[in-house]
Amino acid sequence: MAKSPKDIQRLQVIGKSLQKLRVKTGYSQEEVSERLNITSKSYGAYEQGTSTPDILRLIQIAEIFECELDELLVGISSKPDDQAKHIASLLQGVKRADRLHIVRIVEKICLISKGKSKIDS
């Protein structure tokens, strides 16, 4: 069965997440593939987004990288500290005045999501 463009995009996100986490943890593809008991070529295909790891394999990979499954699947950790670092990296190179506006917007969104503020009409 042919993969839809959305499925291809999902595989690419997973692949980029795998690569990012592998590099972050200091493992080589060979080391990860050995721990998974698969070939380096098979693991490389996961990172390239050309092969699909099954759910049990994803759980094993998450254990190796000491991360949550959602981080593998969507590319962003669900941990607030990790999300803050991600937002900080996005703000790199943004003008100071623009960063201040962005922070105010994020603060407002957080208050709204906590039910402590209402959306301005």
Backbone atoms as SQL, in Angstrom:
CREATE TABLE atoms (id INTEGER PRIMARY KEY, chain TEXT, resi INTEGER, resn TEXT, atom TEXT, x REAL, y REAL, z REAL);
INSERT INTO atoms VALUES
  (1, 'A', 1, 'MET', 'N', 0.837, -1.183, 0.000),
  (2, 'A', 1, 'MET', 'CA', 0.000, 0.000, 0.000),
  (3, 'A', 1, 'MET', 'C', 0.886, 1.252, 0.000),
  (4, 'A', 2, 'ALA', 'N', 0.581, 2.180, -0.872),
  (5, 'A', 2, 'ALA', 'CA', 1.361, 3.413, -0.991),
  (6, 'A', 2, 'ALA', 'C', 1.090, 4.315, 0.212),
  (7, 'A', 3, 'LYS', 'N', 2.131, 5.009, 0.642),
  (8, 'A', 3, 'LYS', 'CA', 2.007, 5.918, 1.778),
  (9, 'A', 3, 'LYS', 'C', 1.466, 7.263, 1.300),
  (10, 'A', 4, 'SER', 'N', 0.575, 7.824, 2.084),
  (11, 'A', 4, 'SER', 'CA', 0.025, 9.137, 1.766),
  (12, 'A', 4, 'SER', 'C', 1.074, 10.198, 2.071),
  (13, 'A', 5, 'PRO', 'N', 0.919, 11.398, 1.510),
  (14, 'A', 5, 'PRO', 'CA', 1.860, 12.479, 1.837),
  (15, 'A', 5, 'PRO', 'C', 1.916, 12.756, 3.346),
  (16, 'A', 6, 'LYS', 'N', 0.785, 12.639, 4.022),
  (17, 'A', 6, 'LYS', 'CA', 0.746, 12.851, 5.475),
  (18, 'A', 6, 'LYS', 'C', 1.556, 11.784, 6.201),
  (19, 'A', 7, 'ASP', 'N', 1.456, 10.524, 5.741),
  (20, 'A', 7, 'ASP', 'CA', 2.235, 9.445, 6.350),
  (21, 'A', 7, 'ASP', 'C', 3.733, 9.652, 6.123),
  (22, 'A', 8, 'ILE', 'N', 4.088, 10.082, 4.940),
  (23, 'A', 8, 'ILE', 'CA', 5.499, 10.353, 4.630),
  (24, 'A', 8, 'ILE', 'C', 6.020, 11.459, 5.537),
  (25, 'A', 9, 'GLN', 'N', 5.210, 12.490, 5.734),
  (26, 'A', 9, 'GLN', 'CA', 5.594, 13.594, 6.616),
  (27, 'A', 9, 'GLN', 'C', 5.777, 13.094, 8.045),
  (28, 'A', 10, 'ARG', 'N', 4.877, 12.240, 8.509),
  (29, 'A', 10, 'ARG', 'CA', 4.985, 11.689, 9.869),
  (30, 'A', 10, 'ARG', 'C', 6.276, 10.890, 10.031),
  (31, 'A', 11, 'LEU', 'N', 6.597, 10.070, 9.037),
  (32, 'A', 11, 'LEU', 'CA', 7.827, 9.273, 9.094),
  (33, 'A', 11, 'LEU', 'C', 9.061, 10.168, 9.135),
  (34, 'A', 12, 'GLN', 'N', 9.015, 11.273, 8.396),
  (35, 'A', 12, 'GLN', 'CA', 10.143, 12.197, 8.404),
  (36, 'A', 12, 'GLN', 'C', 10.300, 12.867, 9.768),
  (37, 'A', 13, 'VAL', 'N', 9.183, 13.219, 10.409),
  (38, 'A', 13, 'VAL', 'CA', 9.234, 13.812, 11.749),
  (39, 'A', 13, 'VAL', 'C', 9.838, 12.813, 12.732),
  (40, 'A', 14, 'ILE', 'N', 9.381, 11.568, 12.672),
  (41, 'A', 14, 'ILE', 'CA', 9.923, 10.530, 13.557),
  (42, 'A', 14, 'ILE', 'C', 11.416, 10.344, 13.288),
  (43, 'A', 15, 'GLY', 'N', 11.784, 10.287, 12.024),
  (44, 'A', 15, 'GLY', 'CA', 13.190, 10.109, 11.667),
  (45, 'A', 15, 'GLY', 'C', 14.067, 11.230, 12.194),
  (46, 'A', 16, 'LYS', 'N', 13.601, 12.467, 12.037),
  (47, 'A', 16, 'LYS', 'CA', 14.373, 13.612, 12.541),
  (48, 'A', 16, 'LYS', 'C', 14.467, 13.577, 14.062),
  (49, 'A', 17, 'SER', 'N', 13.383, 13.160, 14.712),
  (50, 'A', 17, 'SER', 'CA', 13.392, 13.040, 16.172),
  (51, 'A', 17, 'SER', 'C', 14.399, 11.993, 16.620),
  (52, 'A', 18, 'LEU', 'N', 14.405, 10.846, 15.938),
  (53, 'A', 18, 'LEU', 'CA', 15.350, 9.786, 16.278),
  (54, 'A', 18, 'LEU', 'C', 16.784, 10.276, 16.148),
  (55, 'A', 19, 'GLN', 'N', 17.061, 10.946, 15.042),
  (56, 'A', 19, 'GLN', 'CA', 18.416, 11.438, 14.816),
  (57, 'A', 19, 'GLN', 'C', 18.804, 12.479, 15.869),
  (58, 'A', 20, 'LYS', 'N', 17.920, 13.415, 16.137),
  (59, 'A', 20, 'LYS', 'CA', 18.204, 14.472, 17.110),
  (60, 'A', 20, 'LYS', 'C', 18.476, 13.879, 18.489),
  (61, 'A', 21, 'LEU', 'N', 17.641, 12.936, 18.911),
  (62, 'A', 21, 'LEU', 'CA', 17.816, 12.327, 20.229),
  (63, 'A', 21, 'LEU', 'C', 19.070, 11.449, 20.286),
  (64, 'A', 22, 'ARG', 'N', 19.355, 10.748, 19.194),
  (65, 'A', 22, 'ARG', 'CA', 20.563, 9.918, 19.161),
  (66, 'A', 22, 'ARG', 'C', 21.804, 10.784, 19.316),
  (67, 'A', 23, 'VAL', 'N', 21.853, 11.885, 18.572),
  (68, 'A', 23, 'VAL', 'CA', 23.003, 12.791, 18.646),
  (69, 'A', 23, 'VAL', 'C', 23.083, 13.414, 20.049),
  (70, 'A', 24, 'LYS', 'N', 21.936, 13.821, 20.574),
  (71, 'A', 24, 'LYS', 'CA', 21.891, 14.436, 21.906),
  (72, 'A', 24, 'LYS', 'C', 22.425, 13.491, 22.982),
  (73, 'A', 25, 'THR', 'N', 22.123, 12.198, 22.844),
  (74, 'A', 25, 'THR', 'CA', 22.566, 11.220, 23.840),
  (75, 'A', 25, 'THR', 'C', 23.960, 10.675, 23.551),
  (76, 'A', 26, 'GLY', 'N', 24.539, 11.045, 22.405),
  (77, 'A', 26, 'GLY', 'CA', 25.903, 10.664, 22.099),
  (78, 'A', 26, 'GLY', 'C', 26.088, 9.276, 21.509),
  (79, 'A', 27, 'TYR', 'N', 25.012, 8.671, 21.060),
  (80, 'A', 27, 'TYR', 'CA', 25.109, 7.337, 20.464),
  (81, 'A', 27, 'TYR', 'C', 25.373, 7.430, 18.960),
  (82, 'A', 28, 'SER', 'N', 26.042, 6.421, 18.440),
  (83, 'A', 28, 'SER', 'CA', 26.160, 6.276, 16.988),
  (84, 'A', 28, 'SER', 'C', 24.990, 5.412, 16.517),
  (85, 'A', 29, 'GLN', 'N', 24.738, 5.428, 15.216),
  (86, 'A', 29, 'GLN', 'CA', 23.693, 4.551, 14.671),
  (87, 'A', 29, 'GLN', 'C', 24.027, 3.089, 14.966),
  (88, 'A', 30, 'GLU', 'N', 25.296, 2.756, 14.893),
  (89, 'A', 30, 'GLU', 'CA', 25.718, 1.377, 15.145),
  (90, 'A', 30, 'GLU', 'C', 25.408, 0.962, 16.581),
  (91, 'A', 31, 'GLU', 'N', 25.667, 1.860, 17.528),
  (92, 'A', 31, 'GLU', 'CA', 25.406, 1.542, 18.931),
  (93, 'A', 31, 'GLU', 'C', 23.918, 1.336, 19.188),
  (94, 'A', 32, 'VAL', 'N', 23.101, 2.200, 18.611),
  (95, 'A', 32, 'VAL', 'CA', 21.654, 2.064, 18.800),
  (96, 'A', 32, 'VAL', 'C', 21.165, 0.776, 18.144),
  (97, 'A', 33, 'SER', 'N', 21.628, 0.515, 16.938),
  (98, 'A', 33, 'SER', 'CA', 21.173, -0.693, 16.236),
  (99, 'A', 33, 'SER', 'C', 21.585, -1.957, 16.993),
  (100, 'A', 34, 'GLU', 'N', 22.771, -1.954, 17.593),
  (101, 'A', 34, 'GLU', 'CA', 23.209, -3.103, 18.403),
  (102, 'A', 34, 'GLU', 'C', 22.289, -3.298, 19.604),
  (103, 'A', 35, 'ARG', 'N', 21.942, -2.204, 20.269),
  (104, 'A', 35, 'ARG', 'CA', 21.058, -2.303, 21.441),
  (105, 'A', 35, 'ARG', 'C', 19.666, -2.782, 21.053),
  (106, 'A', 36, 'LEU', 'N', 19.249, -2.463, 19.812),
  (107, 'A', 36, 'LEU', 'CA', 17.937, -2.900, 19.319),
  (108, 'A', 36, 'LEU', 'C', 17.995, -4.285, 18.680),
  (109, 'A', 37, 'ASN', 'N', 19.214, -4.795, 18.498),
  (110, 'A', 37, 'ASN', 'CA', 19.424, -6.090, 17.848),
  (111, 'A', 37, 'ASN', 'C', 18.908, -6.086, 16.402),
  (112, 'A', 38, 'ILE', 'N', 19.207, -4.988, 15.702),
  (113, 'A', 38, 'ILE', 'CA', 18.876, -4.863, 14.280),
  (114, 'A', 38, 'ILE', 'C', 20.123, -4.371, 13.550),
  (115, 'A', 39, 'THR', 'N', 20.073, -4.368, 12.231),
  (116, 'A', 39, 'THR', 'CA', 21.220, -3.895, 11.467),
  (117, 'A', 39, 'THR', 'C', 21.273, -2.366, 11.485),
  (118, 'A', 40, 'SER', 'N', 22.466, -1.842, 11.263),
  (119, 'A', 40, 'SER', 'CA', 22.627, -0.380, 11.164),
  (120, 'A', 40, 'SER', 'C', 21.812, 0.166, 10.008),
  (121, 'A', 41, 'LYS', 'N', 21.725, -0.619, 8.942),
  (122, 'A', 41, 'LYS', 'CA', 20.946, -0.198, 7.770),
  (123, 'A', 41, 'LYS', 'C', 19.475, -0.042, 8.139),
  (124, 'A', 42, 'SER', 'N', 18.947, -0.970, 8.934),
  (125, 'A', 42, 'SER', 'CA', 17.541, -0.882, 9.355),
  (126, 'A', 42, 'SER', 'C', 17.300, 0.346, 10.212),
  (127, 'A', 43, 'TYR', 'N', 18.209, 0.579, 11.166),
  (128, 'A', 43, 'TYR', 'CA', 18.040, 1.756, 12.020),
  (129, 'A', 43, 'TYR', 'C', 18.193, 3.039, 11.199),
  (130, 'A', 44, 'GLY', 'N', 19.157, 3.052, 10.295),
  (131, 'A', 44, 'GLY', 'CA', 19.345, 4.212, 9.423),
  (132, 'A', 44, 'GLY', 'C', 18.092, 4.536, 8.628),
  (133, 'A', 45, 'ALA', 'N', 17.377, 3.502, 8.208),
  (134, 'A', 45, 'ALA', 'CA', 16.128, 3.715, 7.461),
  (135, 'A', 45, 'ALA', 'C', 15.070, 4.373, 8.343),
  (136, 'A', 46, 'TYR', 'N', 15.077, 4.075, 9.645),
  (137, 'A', 46, 'TYR', 'CA', 14.152, 4.763, 10.560),
  (138, 'A', 46, 'TYR', 'C', 14.457, 6.254, 10.576),
  (139, 'A', 47, 'GLU', 'N', 15.746, 6.586, 10.711),
  (140, 'A', 47, 'GLU', 'CA', 16.136, 7.999, 10.764),
  (141, 'A', 47, 'GLU', 'C', 15.878, 8.720, 9.450),
  (142, 'A', 48, 'GLN', 'N', 15.986, 8.002, 8.352),
  (143, 'A', 48, 'GLN', 'CA', 15.736, 8.611, 7.043),
  (144, 'A', 48, 'GLN', 'C', 14.249, 8.725, 6.746),
  (145, 'A', 49, 'GLY', 'N', 13.423, 8.066, 7.549),
  (146, 'A', 49, 'GLY', 'CA', 11.976, 8.111, 7.327),
  (147, 'A', 49, 'GLY', 'C', 11.527, 7.200, 6.201),
  (148, 'A', 50, 'THR', 'N', 12.355, 6.222, 5.838),
  (149, 'A', 50, 'THR', 'CA', 11.991, 5.305, 4.751),
  (150, 'A', 50, 'THR', 'C', 11.480, 3.970, 5.267),
  (151, 'A', 51, 'SER', 'N', 11.556, 3.766, 6.575),
  (152, 'A', 51, 'SER', 'CA', 11.067, 2.541, 7.189),
  (153, 'A', 51, 'SER', 'C', 10.341, 2.898, 8.476),
  (154, 'A', 52, 'THR', 'N', 9.354, 2.097, 8.824),
  (155, 'A', 52, 'THR', 'CA', 8.511, 2.391, 9.974),
  (156, 'A', 52, 'THR', 'C', 8.825, 1.462, 11.140),
  (157, 'A', 53, 'PRO', 'N', 9.314, 2.004, 12.257),
  (158, 'A', 53, 'PRO', 'CA', 9.491, 1.150, 13.438),
  (159, 'A', 53, 'PRO', 'C', 8.122, 0.831, 14.045),
  (160, 'A', 54, 'ASP', 'N', 7.924, -0.412, 14.464),
  (161, 'A', 54, 'ASP', 'CA', 6.647, -0.740, 15.100),
  (162, 'A', 54, 'ASP', 'C', 6.616, -0.164, 16.512),
  (163, 'A', 55, 'ILE', 'N', 5.475, -0.247, 17.157),
  (164, 'A', 55, 'ILE', 'CA', 5.295, 0.393, 18.462),
  (165, 'A', 55, 'ILE', 'C', 6.238, -0.183, 19.519),
  (166, 'A', 56, 'LEU', 'N', 6.466, -1.482, 19.503),
  (167, 'A', 56, 'LEU', 'CA', 7.383, -2.075, 20.476),
  (168, 'A', 56, 'LEU', 'C', 8.811, -1.579, 20.258),
  (169, 'A', 57, 'ARG', 'N', 9.189, -1.416, 19.004),
  (170, 'A', 57, 'ARG', 'CA', 10.524, -0.896, 18.697),
  (171, 'A', 57, 'ARG', 'C', 10.623, 0.560, 19.160),
  (172, 'A', 58, 'LEU', 'N', 9.566, 1.334, 18.958),
  (173, 'A', 58, 'LEU', 'CA', 9.579, 2.730, 19.418),
  (174, 'A', 58, 'LEU', 'C', 9.731, 2.812, 20.938),
  (175, 'A', 59, 'ILE', 'N', 9.083, 1.893, 21.645),
  (176, 'A', 59, 'ILE', 'CA', 9.213, 1.864, 23.106),
  (177, 'A', 59, 'ILE', 'C', 10.655, 1.564, 23.491),
  (178, 'A', 60, 'GLN', 'N', 11.287, 0.604, 22.804),
  (179, 'A', 60, 'GLN', 'CA', 12.692, 0.293, 23.074),
  (180, 'A', 60, 'GLN', 'C', 13.589, 1.504, 22.819),
  (181, 'A', 61, 'ILE', 'N', 13.331, 2.192, 21.725),
  (182, 'A', 61, 'ILE', 'CA', 14.135, 3.367, 21.374),
  (183, 'A', 61, 'ILE', 'C', 13.952, 4.462, 22.429),
  (184, 'A', 62, 'ALA', 'N', 12.711, 4.678, 22.866),
  (185, 'A', 62, 'ALA', 'CA', 12.446, 5.684, 23.899),
  (186, 'A', 62, 'ALA', 'C', 13.198, 5.340, 25.183),
  (187, 'A', 63, 'GLU', 'N', 13.269, 4.055, 25.505),
  (188, 'A', 63, 'GLU', 'CA', 14.017, 3.635, 26.693),
  (189, 'A', 63, 'GLU', 'C', 15.513, 3.902, 26.526),
  (190, 'A', 64, 'ILE', 'N', 16.045, 3.640, 25.352),
  (191, 'A', 64, 'ILE', 'CA', 17.467, 3.897, 25.091),
  (192, 'A', 64, 'ILE', 'C', 17.778, 5.387, 25.231),
  (193, 'A', 65, 'PHE', 'N', 16.919, 6.230, 24.655),
  (194, 'A', 65, 'PHE', 'CA', 17.146, 7.671, 24.667),
  (195, 'A', 65, 'PHE', 'C', 16.610, 8.347, 25.937),
  (196, 'A', 66, 'GLU', 'N', 15.986, 7.530, 26.809),
  (197, 'A', 66, 'GLU', 'CA', 15.419, 8.045, 28.052),
  (198, 'A', 66, 'GLU', 'C', 14.493, 9.229, 27.791),
  (199, 'A', 67, 'CYS', 'N', 13.525, 9.003, 26.913),
  (200, 'A', 67, 'CYS', 'CA', 12.559, 10.039, 26.576),
  (201, 'A', 67, 'CYS', 'C', 11.162, 9.421, 26.540),
  (202, 'A', 68, 'GLU', 'N', 10.174, 10.257, 26.380),
  (203, 'A', 68, 'GLU', 'CA', 8.794, 9.803, 26.258),
  (204, 'A', 68, 'GLU', 'C', 8.503, 9.475, 24.798),
  (205, 'A', 69, 'LEU', 'N', 7.531, 8.602, 24.591),
  (206, 'A', 69, 'LEU', 'CA', 7.155, 8.241, 23.219),
  (207, 'A', 69, 'LEU', 'C', 6.715, 9.449, 22.410),
  (208, 'A', 70, 'ASP', 'N', 5.983, 10.360, 23.034),
  (209, 'A', 70, 'ASP', 'CA', 5.503, 11.518, 22.284),
  (210, 'A', 70, 'ASP', 'C', 6.638, 12.359, 21.730),
  (211, 'A', 71, 'GLU', 'N', 7.769, 12.361, 22.419),
  (212, 'A', 71, 'GLU', 'CA', 8.925, 13.102, 21.902),
  (213, 'A', 71, 'GLU', 'C', 9.426, 12.470, 20.610),
  (214, 'A', 72, 'LEU', 'N', 9.372, 11.148, 20.526),
  (215, 'A', 72, 'LEU', 'CA', 9.766, 10.467, 19.290),
  (216, 'A', 72, 'LEU', 'C', 8.771, 10.739, 18.173),
  (217, 'A', 73, 'LEU', 'N', 7.496, 10.774, 18.537),
  (218, 'A', 73, 'LEU', 'CA', 6.446, 10.860, 17.519),
  (219, 'A', 73, 'LEU', 'C', 6.201, 12.272, 17.006),
  (220, 'A', 74, 'VAL', 'N', 6.330, 13.254, 17.874),
  (221, 'A', 74, 'VAL', 'CA', 6.047, 14.631, 17.444),
  (222, 'A', 74, 'VAL', 'C', 7.273, 15.515, 17.429),
  (223, 'A', 75, 'GLY', 'N', 8.375, 15.010, 17.961),
  (224, 'A', 75, 'GLY', 'CA', 9.623, 15.751, 17.884),
  (225, 'A', 75, 'GLY', 'C', 9.844, 16.770, 18.971),
  (226, 'A', 76, 'ILE', 'N', 8.902, 16.875, 19.905),
  (227, 'A', 76, 'ILE', 'CA', 9.040, 17.844, 20.991),
  (228, 'A', 76, 'ILE', 'C', 8.689, 17.145, 22.295),
  (229, 'A', 77, 'SER', 'N', 9.507, 17.327, 23.285),
  (230, 'A', 77, 'SER', 'CA', 9.270, 16.737, 24.593),
  (231, 'A', 77, 'SER', 'C', 8.040, 17.357, 25.248),
  (232, 'A', 78, 'SER', 'N', 7.376, 16.581, 26.079),
  (233, 'A', 78, 'SER', 'CA', 6.232, 17.106, 26.832),
  (234, 'A', 78, 'SER', 'C', 6.664, 17.702, 28.169),
  (235, 'A', 79, 'LYS', 'N', 7.965, 17.650, 28.474),
  (236, 'A', 79, 'LYS', 'CA', 8.474, 18.200, 29.728),
  (237, 'A', 79, 'LYS', 'C', 8.578, 19.722, 29.609),
  (238, 'A', 80, 'PRO', 'N', 8.015, 20.459, 30.585),
  (239, 'A', 80, 'PRO', 'CA', 8.048, 21.932, 30.514),
  (240, 'A', 80, 'PRO', 'C', 9.453, 22.513, 30.333),
  (241, 'A', 81, 'ASP', 'N', 10.444, 21.961, 31.024),
  (242, 'A', 81, 'ASP', 'CA', 11.811, 22.490, 30.884),
  (243, 'A', 81, 'ASP', 'C', 12.332, 22.323, 29.459),
  (244, 'A', 82, 'ASP', 'N', 12.057, 21.159, 28.857),
  (245, 'A', 82, 'ASP', 'CA', 12.484, 20.927, 27.479),
  (246, 'A', 82, 'ASP', 'C', 11.747, 21.851, 26.516),
  (247, 'A', 83, 'GLN', 'N', 10.461, 22.072, 26.779),
  (248, 'A', 83, 'GLN', 'CA', 9.685, 22.969, 25.923),
  (249, 'A', 83, 'GLN', 'C', 10.191, 24.400, 26.041),
  (250, 'A', 84, 'ALA', 'N', 10.563, 24.804, 27.246),
  (251, 'A', 84, 'ALA', 'CA', 11.109, 26.151, 27.448),
  (252, 'A', 84, 'ALA', 'C', 12.413, 26.328, 26.668),
  (253, 'A', 85, 'LYS', 'N', 13.261, 25.293, 26.695),
  (254, 'A', 85, 'LYS', 'CA', 14.507, 25.354, 25.927),
  (255, 'A', 85, 'LYS', 'C', 14.218, 25.449, 24.433),
  (256, 'A', 86, 'HIS', 'N', 13.199, 24.717, 23.987),
  (257, 'A', 86, 'HIS', 'CA', 12.829, 24.751, 22.570),
  (258, 'A', 86, 'HIS', 'C', 12.355, 26.161, 22.183),
  (259, 'A', 87, 'ILE', 'N', 11.507, 26.739, 23.014),
  (260, 'A', 87, 'ILE', 'CA', 11.023, 28.097, 22.739),
  (261, 'A', 87, 'ILE', 'C', 12.189, 29.084, 22.751),
  (262, 'A', 88, 'ALA', 'N', 13.095, 28.928, 23.707),
  (263, 'A', 88, 'ALA', 'CA', 14.269, 29.809, 23.775),
  (264, 'A', 88, 'ALA', 'C', 15.097, 29.704, 22.500),
  (265, 'A', 89, 'SER', 'N', 15.242, 28.489, 21.973),
  (266, 'A', 89, 'SER', 'CA', 16.015, 28.333, 20.736),
  (267, 'A', 89, 'SER', 'C', 15.296, 28.986, 19.556),
  (268, 'A', 90, 'LEU', 'N', 13.963, 28.959, 19.575),
  (269, 'A', 90, 'LEU', 'CA', 13.203, 29.611, 18.509),
  (270, 'A', 90, 'LEU', 'C', 13.360, 31.133, 18.554),
  (271, 'A', 91, 'LEU', 'N', 13.569, 31.663, 19.748),
  (272, 'A', 91, 'LEU', 'CA', 13.698, 33.110, 19.912),
  (273, 'A', 91, 'LEU', 'C', 15.080, 33.640, 19.546),
  (274, 'A', 92, 'GLN', 'N', 16.041, 32.748, 19.368),
  (275, 'A', 92, 'GLN', 'CA', 17.389, 33.173, 18.977),
  (276, 'A', 92, 'GLN', 'C', 17.317, 33.954, 17.664),
  (277, 'A', 93, 'GLY', 'N', 17.916, 35.117, 17.650),
  (278, 'A', 93, 'GLY', 'CA', 17.956, 35.921, 16.427),
  (279, 'A', 93, 'GLY', 'C', 16.748, 36.831, 16.244),
  (280, 'A', 94, 'VAL', 'N', 15.751, 36.728, 17.138),
  (281, 'A', 94, 'VAL', 'CA', 14.578, 37.598, 17.062),
  (282, 'A', 94, 'VAL', 'C', 14.914, 38.894, 17.802),
  (283, 'A', 95, 'LYS', 'N', 14.502, 40.017, 17.233),
  (284, 'A', 95, 'LYS', 'CA', 14.782, 41.316, 17.848),
  (285, 'A', 95, 'LYS', 'C', 14.185, 41.387, 19.253),
  (286, 'A', 96, 'ARG', 'N', 14.862, 42.121, 20.126),
  (287, 'A', 96, 'ARG', 'CA', 14.462, 42.235, 21.524),
  (288, 'A', 96, 'ARG', 'C', 12.998, 42.660, 21.669),
  (289, 'A', 97, 'ALA', 'N', 12.602, 43.698, 20.972),
  (290, 'A', 97, 'ALA', 'CA', 11.221, 44.196, 21.068),
  (291, 'A', 97, 'ALA', 'C', 10.223, 43.115, 20.635),
  (292, 'A', 98, 'ASP', 'N', 10.562, 42.384, 19.587),
  (293, 'A', 98, 'ASP', 'CA', 9.681, 41.315, 19.118),
  (294, 'A', 98, 'ASP', 'C', 9.615, 40.183, 20.143),
  (295, 'A', 99, 'ARG', 'N', 10.761, 39.866, 20.776),
  (296, 'A', 99, 'ARG', 'CA', 10.767, 38.825, 21.810),
  (297, 'A', 99, 'ARG', 'C', 9.843, 39.209, 22.952),
  (298, 'A', 100, 'LEU', 'N', 9.856, 40.474, 23.347),
  (299, 'A', 100, 'LEU', 'CA', 8.992, 40.929, 24.440),
  (300, 'A', 100, 'LEU', 'C', 7.518, 40.746, 24.068),
  (301, 'A', 101, 'HIS', 'N', 7.163, 41.055, 22.841),
  (302, 'A', 101, 'HIS', 'CA', 5.780, 40.851, 22.388),
  (303, 'A', 101, 'HIS', 'C', 5.423, 39.364, 22.407),
  (304, 'A', 102, 'ILE', 'N', 6.339, 38.545, 21.950),
  (305, 'A', 102, 'ILE', 'CA', 6.099, 37.096, 21.924),
  (306, 'A', 102, 'ILE', 'C', 5.901, 36.574, 23.340),
  (307, 'A', 103, 'VAL', 'N', 6.726, 37.011, 24.283),
  (308, 'A', 103, 'VAL', 'CA', 6.596, 36.573, 25.674),
  (309, 'A', 103, 'VAL', 'C', 5.235, 36.983, 26.231),
  (310, 'A', 104, 'ARG', 'N', 4.801, 38.208, 25.933),
  (311, 'A', 104, 'ARG', 'CA', 3.478, 38.655, 26.410),
  (312, 'A', 104, 'ARG', 'C', 2.364, 37.793, 25.824),
  (313, 'A', 105, 'ILE', 'N', 2.490, 37.434, 24.563),
  (314, 'A', 105, 'ILE', 'CA', 1.490, 36.575, 23.919),
  (315, 'A', 105, 'ILE', 'C', 1.466, 35.200, 24.588),
  (316, 'A', 106, 'VAL', 'N', 2.644, 34.634, 24.823),
  (317, 'A', 106, 'VAL', 'CA', 2.721, 33.321, 25.478),
  (318, 'A', 106, 'VAL', 'C', 2.135, 33.397, 26.883),
  (319, 'A', 107, 'GLU', 'N', 2.453, 34.468, 27.625),
  (320, 'A', 107, 'GLU', 'CA', 1.882, 34.636, 28.966),
  (321, 'A', 107, 'GLU', 'C', 0.361, 34.663, 28.906),
  (322, 'A', 108, 'LYS', 'N', -0.189, 35.398, 27.956),
  (323, 'A', 108, 'LYS', 'CA', -1.647, 35.506, 27.811),
  (324, 'A', 108, 'LYS', 'C', -2.247, 34.136, 27.487),
  (325, 'A', 109, 'ILE', 'N', -1.625, 33.397, 26.584),
  (326, 'A', 109, 'ILE', 'CA', -2.109, 32.062, 26.218),
  (327, 'A', 109, 'ILE', 'C', -2.103, 31.148, 27.437),
  (328, 'A', 110, 'CYS', 'N', -1.038, 31.227, 28.241),
  (329, 'A', 110, 'CYS', 'CA', -0.956, 30.391, 29.446),
  (330, 'A', 110, 'CYS', 'C', -2.065, 30.737, 30.436),
  (331, 'A', 111, 'LEU', 'N', -2.318, 32.010, 30.640),
  (332, 'A', 111, 'LEU', 'CA', -3.397, 32.429, 31.541),
  (333, 'A', 111, 'LEU', 'C', -4.753, 31.957, 31.034),
  (334, 'A', 112, 'ILE', 'N', -4.975, 32.070, 29.735),
  (335, 'A', 112, 'ILE', 'CA', -6.237, 31.617, 29.137),
  (336, 'A', 112, 'ILE', 'C', -6.390, 30.114, 29.332),
  (337, 'A', 113, 'SER', 'N', -5.318, 29.357, 29.082),
  (338, 'A', 113, 'SER', 'CA', -5.409, 27.899, 29.196),
  (339, 'A', 113, 'SER', 'C', -5.623, 27.446, 30.637),
  (340, 'A', 114, 'LYS', 'N', -5.196, 28.261, 31.600),
  (341, 'A', 114, 'LYS', 'CA', -5.406, 27.941, 33.009),
  (342, 'A', 114, 'LYS', 'C', -6.748, 28.473, 33.518),
  (343, 'A', 115, 'GLY', 'N', -7.498, 29.137, 32.636),
  (344, 'A', 115, 'GLY', 'CA', -8.807, 29.674, 33.027),
  (345, 'A', 115, 'GLY', 'C', -8.725, 30.927, 33.867),
  (346, 'A', 116, 'LYS', 'N', -7.569, 31.578, 33.894),
  (347, 'A', 116, 'LYS', 'CA', -7.398, 32.771, 34.717),
  (348, 'A', 116, 'LYS', 'C', -7.596, 34.057, 33.932),
  (349, 'A', 117, 'SER', 'N', -7.869, 33.919, 32.642),
  (350, 'A', 117, 'SER', 'CA', -8.080, 35.083, 31.784),
  (351, 'A', 117, 'SER', 'C', -9.032, 34.680, 30.680),
  (352, 'A', 118, 'LYS', 'N', -9.681, 35.645, 30.107),
  (353, 'A', 118, 'LYS', 'CA', -10.596, 35.383, 28.989),
  (354, 'A', 118, 'LYS', 'C', -9.988, 35.924, 27.711),
  (355, 'A', 119, 'ILE', 'N', -10.402, 35.331, 26.614),
  (356, 'A', 119, 'ILE', 'CA', -9.923, 35.783, 25.309),
  (357, 'A', 119, 'ILE', 'C', -10.563, 37.126, 25.006),
  (358, 'A', 120, 'ASP', 'N', -9.724, 38.107, 24.642),
  (359, 'A', 120, 'ASP', 'CA', -10.231, 39.430, 24.273),
  (360, 'A', 120, 'ASP', 'C', -10.975, 39.313, 22.949),
  (361, 'A', 121, 'SER', 'N', -12.127, 39.946, 22.881),
  (362, 'A', 121, 'SER', 'CA', -12.914, 39.898, 21.642),
  (363, 'A', 121, 'SER', 'C', -12.431, 40.918, 20.655);
